[in-house]
Amino acid sequence: LEDLEIIDCGGLACLPDMDRLTSLLWMEISNCGSLQFLPYLPSSMQFLSINNCPLLRLSCMKEGSLDQAKIKRIFSVWIDGAEVFSSADEPRFVIPAKLQKG
């Protein structure tokens, strides 16, 4: 599993830890208004997009939060259409072909 979309799950309060999904590169979470926290994510994760998830947005943007620490391990993180974190200059990241501009 390389790509995962979790969309329109308004009653979803939590996600299971995903750190064992070692091939997961890309995940989108959209319209999940009850979701409060990110699960543990695999080190393979390169791209995360969160849209219209206000509780999750707050958790990810809170300085010093566990979720903020989780997203800082990801190459590119977008929340509500704006890139909020990018590790493009860190050499450990490889940009997947589907994310490269060509």
C-alpha positions, -999 to +999 in steps of 0.1 A: +000+000+000+017+032-012-013+057-014-041+061+011-071+084+010-094+088+040-123+110+028-157+120+042-155+101+074-171+127+096-178+103+125-142+089+125-126+098+159-093+080+155-071+060+131-051+029+139-014+033+140+001+029+106+038+026+113+038-010+100+027+001+066+063+004+055+055+011+018+031+040+025+043+072+008+013+094+003-018+100+024-048+124+022-072+130+050-102+151+040-136+160+056-130+141+088-143+166+113-141+144+143-106+132+138-084+147+165-049+132+162-027+115+136-018+079+141+018+068+142+031+069+106+058+049+089+092+065+082+085+059+045+058+086+045+067+114+020+035+134+015+005+142+038-025+164+029-051+173+055-082+192+044-113+203+062-104+185+095-104+213+120-095+193+151-066+176+134-054+209+119-052+223+155-033+194+168-008+194+139-002+232+142+001+233+180+037+241+188+054+212+207+025+187+201+030+151+194+013+155+160+036+184+151+066+161+158+050+134+136+046+158+106+081+170+109+093+136+098+074+139+065+088+154+033+058+176+025+028+184+046-002+204+033-031+216+055-062+232+039-043+239+007-012+255+021+022+238+026+029+240+063+060+219+064+086+207+039+119+189+044+130+193+008+165+203+018+171+172+040+191+145+021+173+115+036+142+123+015+137+110-020+109+127-040+085+100-054+082+102-092+045+110-090+053+141-069+081+154-091+073+182-115+080+171-150 
